[in-house]
Amino acid sequence: MALKIRLARGGAKKRPFYKIVIAEATSPRDGRFVERVGSYNPVLTADHPERVVLNQERIQYWLGIGALPTDRVSLFLTKAGLVKDVKKSNNPTKALPKKKAQERMKAEQA
């Protein structure tokens, strides 16, 4: 059973609110979860104290068991001082133009 610490979306249309949950990796994003350990409200300003709320004791427990945070949640945990390194996903080739666009650019330069 692989566990993830991830966001589950809630809230109304265009008014997002996320629960930070412990869930099995195979369960749906907004589906079944094991435990709720915090919340994230992106509507609030960045310096608002209730923008990210974490239950640090329970998160430490789940990290000790082997739960892996997603990229966004690992940023929250790093800012809270629970995790030292941030796992960054970096794919520089994704931002490059596609094959046909690169061919057009080469033809224009020639």
SULVENUR-V496585 format. One record per pair of residues at least 24 apart in sequence whose ideal C-beta (glycine too) atoms are under 6 Angstrom apart, sorted by the first residue. I is the first residue (numbers start at 1). GAP is how many residues later the second one is. Records with the same first field share a line. If there is no record, write none. Layout:
I->GAP ; GAP
//
This chain:
3->64
4->64
5->62 ; 64 ; 68
6->64
16->26
17->24
22->40 ; 45
52->24
54->26
//
